[in-house]
Amino acid sequence: MTQERLWQLLEPLWGDPRVLSALLCGSAAGGALLRWLGRRKIQQKMEEARRTRDLALERMEKAVRRFKQENPGIQTAHVLSLTMVELAEKLKEGSLSPESVLYSHMSKALEVTREVNCVTDFIHGCEDQLQELKQQKEKGLLYGIPISIKDHINCKGHISSGGMVKFLGQVKEEDSVIVQVLKSQGAIPFVKTNIPQTMINYDCSNPIFGQTLNPLNPQKSPGGSSGGEGALIAGGGSILGIGSDVAGSIRLPSSFCGLCGLKPTGNRISKLGCVSPIVGMQSVTATLGPMARDVDSLALCMKALLCQEMFQLDPTVPPIPFNEEVYTSSKPLRIGYYEGDGYFQPSPSMKRAVQQTRKLLQDAGHTLVPFAPPKIDYMVDELFTRGLFSDGAAHLVDFLKGDIVDPNMKSQFNTYRLPALVKKTLAIILKPIYPRIARDLSALCGVGSAKNLWDQHGAVAVYRTEFIAKWRKLRLDVILCPMLGPAFNHGYAGKLLAATSYTNLYNVLNFPAGVVPVSTVTAADEEELKHYRGHYRDPWDKRLKEAVAGAVGLPVAVQCVALPWQDELCLRFMKEVETLARGTKRTV
């Protein structure tokens, strides 16, 4: 029967209200059924991913058990107590075997993830890699070092979920460039770690693998988006991890978990072979970088990565080897500093950390110069937010279609998916009452056209030039500034994306920036927090106060910054801060 003939037969029935009612009911029921089937399919995909994760952890546990049975005298506690540099030396000289080091960390990683839910996969090829290491004539700089990898970085034979259903089932056929280089240097990637859904969030929760907790205090977030890395390293299950950073995603979990972390200059390390829901965004620079318990570990990792292997695998990476002379220099530094950025008032412990570190540096013979970063409100709203969401968050919303939105993402997602007209109208209404929130809503509308996008890129370049001119005028080597912290209570990060102003500045500028823990939250800090009001006294200020409350004893960090391509100088400055602060950490 032709379509036209069918239409002729049915046409007389359209006027019958009973037929219309039946059709409408049937349509509604059909729509509900389709939604139910779609949701069920999503649930099945997530359940399958969780089963795969559980089987991988079981396999990991069996491997550890087998090794311990075959090697009953293994000194796991001793292995885990060594720094990465000590470990590398003992592995190279042969006084420790790669097997003893790998299985000791596997055992500890299992223990940590049972407590805080940070591991999403066991990279089972690590056992084969042990055998391959024995065949290598030359031992790389990271020979036998176990390393953890953030979820979205591709490893052959494993998925990179991005915390989203969209990427489930896509088993990767080859390693990312960074994993290839790590392996060529003798490192052994052995686990993948948890992230927040989409990674545009600095908590660490997704509907597939759940919430990761902070091992220092389970009531607190480990930070994100490299939160699984932060939790695993802080818990002792990994000695070196690879994270990524587009607004602070290496530095925030490092701050929240008491670790050292480096966001290198954007293209210093290859990013080939990573999944992302915002592919194509060029306004804000993302990068991969190391996380560890001390600065020397970061430096050794960077030295290993910046090698011919990487430059050959990814010709877009400038062939600049690690400059050891800069890292080991003891020349006094001229250091700019600021205690607050004027956008978010620092928490009492954040401010104190900068003040104490500034004094330590001055007493050590360095020159400290006050510095005020220019136009931070403009940078956050027009350069960072409008740049990161230059498409009006359309890509992010599309990626989440057909997914279950994580509770920690709902506040962000509900704002992102508002029509541009609604965002603009709300911005106009809120401007007299909450100007900061109004500007953010307006920025989330994106740029609107290709011409405007070019203008936006031009504005970033102009701001970077202005910032560097101010830096040069003061003849600075580096900058010391606050690092967001202490660790947030669960559920707040998704409602305070703009609080990343202290970190996202250096993604907009594409400057290398690192985090070093220098102190812990004191009872006096907590008491002072009661009087915290913020610069704007709006709902965001109230949330920040609530987010950092109840943190006595938790780490507080500072941020160390250098100019583009001066990553070694940034690390050298971080090492200086670490050395000076080591004997001054307070616990009460």
C-alpha positions in Angstrom: 0.0 0.0 0.0 1.4 3.4 -1.0 1.8 6.2 1.6 -0.7 8.3 -0.3 -3.4 5.5 -0.3 -2.8 5.0 3.5 -3.3 8.7 4.1 -6.6 8.7 2.1 -7.9 5.8 4.2 -7.0 7.4 7.5 -8.0 11.0 6.7 -11.7 10.7 7.7 -10.7 9.5 11.1 -8.8 12.6 12.1 -11.9 14.5 13.1 -13.0 11.8 15.5 -12.1 12.9 19.1 -11.8 9.3 20.2 -9.2 8.5 17.5 -7.3 11.7 18.4 -7.4 10.8 22.1 -6.2 7.2 21.4 -3.4 8.5 19.2 -2.2 11.0 21.8 -2.3 8.4 24.6 -0.4 6.0 22.4 2.1 8.6 21.5 2.7 9.6 25.2 3.0 5.9 26.1 5.4 5.3 23.2 7.5 8.3 24.3 7.6 7.1 27.9 8.6 3.6 26.7 11.4 5.0 24.5 12.7 7.0 27.4 12.6 4.0 29.7 14.4 1.8 27.1 17.0 4.5 26.6 17.6 4.9 30.3 17.8 1.1 30.7 20.4 0.9 27.9 22.4 3.5 29.7 22.2 1.6 33.0 23.3 -1.6 31.3 26.3 0.1 29.8 27.3 1.5 33.2 26.8 -1.8 34.9 29.0 -3.5 32.3 31.7 -0.9 32.9 31.5 -1.5 36.7 31.7 -5.3 36.2 34.7 -4.8 34.0 36.3 -2.6 36.6 35.6 -5.1 39.4 37.0 -8.0 37.3 40.1 -6.0 36.7 40.6 -5.3 40.4 40.1 -9.0 41.1 42.8 -9.8 38.5 45.0 -7.3 40.2 44.4 -8.8 43.6 45.2 -12.3 42.4 48.4 -11.1 40.8 49.5 -9.5 44.1 48.5 -12.6 46.1 50.5 -14.8 43.8 53.6 -12.6 44.0 53.5 -12.5 47.8 53.1 -16.3 48.0 56.2 -16.7 45.8 58.2 -14.0 47.6 57.2 -14.2 51.3 60.1 -12.0 52.5 59.2 -9.0 50.4 59.6 -5.7 52.4 56.6 -3.8 51.1 56.6 -1.2 53.8 60.3 -0.3 53.0 59.6 -0.1 49.3 56.6 2.3 49.9 58.6 4.5 52.3 61.1 5.5 49.6 60.9 8.7 47.6 60.7 8.3 43.8 64.3 9.5 43.3 65.5 6.9 45.9 63.4 4.2 44.3 64.8 5.0 40.8 68.4 4.8 42.1 67.8 1.4 43.8 66.1 0.0 40.8 68.9 1.1 38.5 71.6 -0.3 40.7 69.7 -3.5 41.1 69.2 -3.5 44.9 65.5 -3.5 44.4 63.7 -5.5 41.6 61.0 -3.9 39.4 58.7 -6.8 40.5 59.0 -6.0 44.2 58.3 -2.3 43.5 55.3 -2.9 41.2 53.5 -5.5 43.3 54.1 -3.4 46.5 52.4 -0.5 44.9 49.6 -2.7 43.4 48.9 -4.1 46.9 48.8 -0.6 48.4 46.7 0.8 45.5 44.1 -2.0 46.2 44.0 -1.0 49.8 43.6 2.7 49.0 40.9 2.2 46.4 38.8 0.0 48.8 38.8 3.0 51.2 38.4 6.0 48.8 37.3 4.5 45.4 40.0 6.0 43.2 41.1 3.2 40.8 38.9 2.5 37.7 41.0 0.0 35.9 44.0 -2.3 36.2 46.4 -2.0 33.3 47.1 -5.8 33.1 49.8 -5.3 30.4 52.1 -4.1 33.2 53.0 -7.7 34.1 54.1 -8.3 30.5 56.1 -5.1 30.6 58.0 -6.4 33.6 59.4 -9.2 31.4 60.2 -6.8 28.6 62.2 -4.6 31.0 64.5 -7.5 31.6 65.3 -7.6 27.9 66.1 -3.9 27.6 69.9 -3.2 27.4 69.6 0.4 28.5 67.6 1.4 31.6 65.5 4.5 31.1 65.2 7.4 33.6 62.0 5.9 35.0 63.2 2.2 34.9 60.8 0.1 37.0 58.8 3.1 38.4 55.0 2.2 38.7 52.9 5.0 37.4 49.1 5.8 37.6 47.3 7.3 34.6 44.2 9.6 34.6 41.2 7.9 33.1 40.9 9.9 29.9 44.5 9.2 28.8 44.5 6.3 26.3 46.1 3.0 27.2 46.0 0.2 24.7 43.3 -2.4 25.4 41.4 -0.1 27.9 38.6 2.4 27.7 39.0 6.1 28.4 35.5 6.9 29.8 35.7 10.6 30.5 33.2 9.7 33.2 30.6 9.6 30.5 28.5 6.8 28.9 29.3 8.1 25.5 32.8 6.8 25.7 32.0 3.4 27.2 32.8 0.3 25.1 35.4 2.2 23.0 38.5 0.1 23.7 41.6 1.9 22.6 43.9 0.3 20.0 47.0 2.1 21.0 48.7 4.0 23.8 48.6 7.8 24.0 52.0 9.4 23.1 52.7 10.2 26.8 52.1 6.5 27.8 54.4 5.3 24.9 57.1 7.7 26.1 56.8 6.7 29.8 57.1 3.0 28.8 60.2 3.8 26.6 61.7 5.4 29.7 61.1 2.2 31.7 58.0 3.4 33.7 55.2 0.9 34.3 51.7 2.2 33.9 49.6 0.0 36.2 46.2 1.6 37.0 43.8 4.2 35.6 42.2 6.6 38.0 38.8 8.2 38.6 37.6 11.6 37.3 34.5 13.8 37.5 31.9 13.5 34.7 33.1 15.6 31.6 36.2 16.7 33.6 34.9 20.2 33.6 34.5 20.0 37.4 36.9 19.9 40.3 35.2 17.3 42.4 35.7 13.6 41.5 32.4 11.9 40.9 30.7 10.3 37.9 27.6 8.1 37.5 29.7 5.1 36.2 32.3 4.7 38.9 30.9 6.9 41.7 32.5 9.3 44.2 36.2 9.4 45.1 36.9 10.5 48.6 39.9 12.4 50.0 42.2 9.9 51.9 43.2 12.6 54.4 39.5 13.1 55.3 36.7 11.2 53.7 34.2 14.1 54.3 36.3 16.1 51.9 36.7 16.1 48.1 40.1 15.0 46.7 39.7 17.8 44.1 39.6 17.3 40.4 39.5 16.7 37.6 42.6 14.6 38.3 41.0 13.6 41.6 41.6 9.9 41.4 45.3 10.6 40.9 45.4 12.9 43.9 43.6 10.4 46.2 45.8 7.4 45.1 49.1 9.2 45.4 48.1 10.8 48.8 47.0 7.4 50.0 50.4 5.9 49.1 49.1 3.7 46.3 51.1 5.4 43.6 54.4 7.3 43.6 53.9 9.2 40.3 50.8 10.1 38.4 49.9 11.8 35.1 47.0 14.3 35.2 45.6 17.0 33.0 44.8 20.7 33.6 42.5 23.1 31.8 41.5 25.3 34.8 43.5 23.8 37.7 42.8 20.1 37.3 46.3 19.0 38.3 46.8 21.8 40.8 43.5 21.6 42.7 43.7 17.9 43.6 47.4 18.5 44.5 46.3 21.3 46.8 43.4 19.3 48.3 45.5 16.2 48.9 48.8 17.7 50.0 50.8 16.9 46.9 53.1 18.6 44.4 51.8 19.0 40.9 53.0 20.8 37.8 50.9 22.3 35.0 53.6 22.7 32.3 53.5 25.2 29.4 50.7 24.0 27.1 52.5 22.2 24.3 55.6 21.1 26.3 54.1 17.6 26.6 52.1 15.8 23.9 48.4 15.6 24.4 47.8 13.1 21.5 45.6 10.2 22.6 43.3 11.7 25.2 39.5 11.9 25.1 37.7 15.2 25.8 34.1 16.6 25.5 35.5 20.0 24.4 37.7 19.0 21.5 38.4 22.1 19.3 38.4 24.7 22.1 41.5 26.9 21.7 40.8 29.9 23.9 42.1 28.2 27.1 45.1 26.0 27.1 44.9 22.5 28.4 48.0 20.4 29.2 49.1 17.1 30.7 51.5 17.1 33.7 52.9 15.1 36.6 51.7 14.8 40.2 53.8 13.3 43.0 54.7 13.7 46.7 57.8 15.9 46.1 59.2 18.3 43.5 62.2 16.2 42.6 59.8 13.5 41.4 58.1 16.0 39.1 61.5 17.1 37.8 62.6 13.6 37.1 59.3 12.8 35.3 59.7 16.0 33.1 63.3 15.1 32.3 62.2 11.6 31.2 59.3 12.9 29.1 61.2 15.7 27.3 63.1 13.2 25.1 63.7 12.4 21.5 61.0 9.7 21.7 58.3 12.3 22.4 59.6 14.8 19.8 59.5 12.0 17.2 56.1 10.6 18.1 54.5 14.1 18.1 56.4 16.6 15.8 54.1 19.4 17.0 55.9 19.4 20.4 58.9 21.7 20.4 62.1 19.7 20.8 63.2 21.3 24.0 65.0 18.9 26.3 64.9 19.4 30.1 67.4 22.1 31.3 69.1 20.6 34.3 71.2 23.6 34.9 68.2 25.9 35.4 66.5 23.4 37.8 69.7 22.9 40.0 70.6 26.6 40.1 70.9 28.4 43.4 70.9 31.9 42.1 68.7 34.3 44.2 65.3 35.0 42.6 63.3 38.1 42.1 59.8 37.0 43.1 56.5 38.8 42.5 53.7 37.9 45.0 50.1 38.6 45.8 47.9 37.4 48.6 44.5 37.7 46.8 43.3 38.2 43.2 40.3 40.5 44.0 37.8 38.1 42.5 37.5 35.5 45.3 38.7 36.5 48.7 41.3 33.8 49.8 40.4 31.6 52.8 42.4 32.5 55.9 44.8 29.6 55.5 45.4 30.4 51.8 46.4 33.9 52.7 48.6 32.8 55.6 50.3 30.3 53.4 51.5 33.0 51.0 52.5 35.3 53.9 54.6 32.6 55.6 56.2 31.5 52.4 57.0 35.1 51.4 58.9 35.6 54.7 60.8 32.3 54.4 61.9 33.3 50.9 62.9 36.8 52.0 64.9 35.4 54.9 66.6 33.0 52.5 68.0 35.9 50.4 65.4 36.2 47.6 63.8 39.6 46.6 60.0 39.8 47.1 58.1 42.4 45.0 54.3 43.1 45.4 52.5 42.2 42.1 48.8 42.7 41.2 47.5 40.6 38.3 45.6 43.0 35.9 41.9 42.9 35.3 41.1 39.6 37.0 37.3 40.1 36.7 37.7 40.6 33.0 40.0 37.7 32.7 37.7 35.3 34.5 34.5 36.3 32.7 35.5 37.4 29.2 38.7 35.4 28.6 38.3 32.2 30.7 34.5 31.5 30.9 33.5 32.9 27.6 36.5 31.3 26.0 36.1 27.8 27.6 32.4 27.9 26.6 32.8 29.9 23.4 30.1 27.6 21.8 27.7 28.4 24.6 28.5 25.0 26.2 26.8 23.3 23.2 29.4 20.6 22.9 29.3 19.7 26.6 25.5 19.6 26.6 25.5 17.4 23.4 28.0 15.0 25.0 25.7 14.6 28.0 22.6 13.8 25.9 21.6 10.2 26.6 23.6 10.2 29.8 22.6 10.3 33.5 23.9 13.6 34.9 26.0 13.2 38.1 24.6 15.0 41.1 27.8 17.0 41.4 27.3 18.2 37.8 23.6 19.0 37.9 24.1 22.6 39.0 26.5 23.3 36.2 24.6 21.3 33.6 21.3 23.0 34.4 22.9 26.4 33.8 24.8 25.3 30.6 21.6 24.0 28.9 19.6 27.2 29.4 18.8 28.9 26.1 21.1 31.9 25.5 18.1 34.3 25.7 17.3 33.0 29.2 20.9 33.3 30.3 21.0 36.9 29.0 17.7 37.8 30.6 18.8 36.4 33.9 22.1 38.3 33.7 20.2 41.5 33.2 17.9 40.8 36.2 20.7 39.7 38.5 23.2 42.5 37.5 22.1 45.0 40.2 22.0 42.4 42.9 24.8 39.9 42.1 27.0 41.5 39.4 29.6 38.7 39.5 27.0 35.9 38.9 25.4 38.0 36.2 28.6 38.4 34.3 29.2 34.7 34.5 25.8 33.9 33.1 26.4 36.4 30.2 29.8 34.8 29.5 28.2 31.3 29.4 26.3 32.5 26.3 29.5 32.1 24.3 30.8 34.3 21.5 28.0 34.0 19.0 30.0 34.1 15.7 33.3 33.2 14.1 34.2 36.9 14.0 33.6 37.2 17.7 35.7 34.0 18.3 38.6 35.6 16.4 38.1 38.8 18.5 38.1 36.6 21.7 41.4 35.0 20.7 42.8 38.4 20.0 41.7 39.6 23.4 43.6 36.7 25.1 46.7 37.6 23.2 46.4 41.3 24.2 45.9 40.3 27.9 48.9 38.0 27.8 51.1 40.8 26.3 49.8 43.2 29.0 50.5 40.7 31.8 54.1 40.0 30.5 54.8 43.7 30.2 53.9 44.2 33.8 56.0 41.2 34.8 59.0 42.6 32.8 58.6 46.1 34.2 59.1 44.7 37.7 62.0 42.5 36.4 60.5 39.3 37.9 61.8 35.8 37.6 58.7 34.0 39.0 55.5 34.7 40.9 54.3 33.4 44.3 50.5 33.4 44.7 47.6 31.7 46.5 46.3 28.2 45.7 42.6 27.4 46.2 42.1 25.4 49.3 41.9 23.7 51.7 40.0 20.7 50.5 36.3 21.3 49.8 33.4 19.5 51.5 31.6 17.2 49.0 29.1 18.8 46.6 30.5 22.3 46.5 33.0 22.2 43.6 30.2 21.9 41.0 28.6 25.1 42.3 31.8 27.1 42.4 33.6 26.7 39.0 34.4 30.4 39.1 36.4 29.9 42.3 39.2 28.5 40.1 40.2 32.1 39.3 43.5 31.5 41.1 44.4 28.6 38.7 42.5 29.3 35.5 44.4 32.6 35.0 47.5 30.6 34.1 45.6 28.4 31.6 44.4 31.6 29.9 48.0 32.9 29.9 49.6 29.5 29.2 52.2 30.0 31.9 53.7 27.0 33.7 52.4 26.8 37.3 53.0 24.4 40.1 51.6 23.6 43.5 53.6 23.0 46.7 52.0 22.2 50.1 53.6 24.5 52.8 51.4 24.3 55.9 48.2 22.9 57.4 44.9 24.5 58.5 45.1 25.7 62.1 42.4 26.2 64.7 43.1 29.9 64.3 42.4 29.7 60.6 39.1 28.0 61.3 38.2 30.6 63.8 39.0 33.4 61.4 36.9 31.7 58.7 33.8 32.5 60.8 34.3 36.2 59.9 34.8 35.5 56.1 32.5 37.6 54.0 34.1 37.7 50.5 34.5 40.6 48.1 31.0 40.4 46.7 29.1 39.0 49.6 27.0 37.0 47.1 25.9 33.4 47.2 29.3 32.3 45.8 31.1 33.8 48.7 28.8 32.1 51.2 29.3 28.8 49.4 33.1 29.1 49.5 33.0 29.7 53.2 30.9 26.6 53.7 33.1 24.6 51.2 36.3 25.0 53.1 34.9 24.7 56.7 36.0 21.9 59.0 39.5 21.5 57.6 41.8 21.7 60.7 44.9 19.7 60.0 44.4 19.5 56.2 47.2 20.7 53.8 47.4 24.2 52.5 49.5 25.0 49.4 50.9 27.9 47.4 51.2 28.3 43.7 54.5 29.0 41.9 54.5 30.5 38.4 57.0 31.2 35.6 56.9 32.6 32.1 56.0 30.3 29.1 58.6 27.6 28.3 60.4 28.2 31.6 59.0 25.0 33.2 62.4 24.2 34.7 62.5 27.6 36.4 59.0 27.0 37.8 60.2 23.6 39.2 63.3 25.2 40.6 61.2 27.8 42.4 58.9 25.0 43.6 61.9 23.1 45.0 63.0 26.3 46.8 59.6 26.7 48.4 59.4 23.0 49.4 62.9 23.0 51.0 62.2 26.2 53.0 58.7 25.0 54.1 59.6 21.5 55.0 60.6 22.3 58.6 57.8 24.8 59.2 54.6 22.7 58.5 52.2 23.2 61.4 49.7 20.6 62.6 47.6 22.4 65.2 
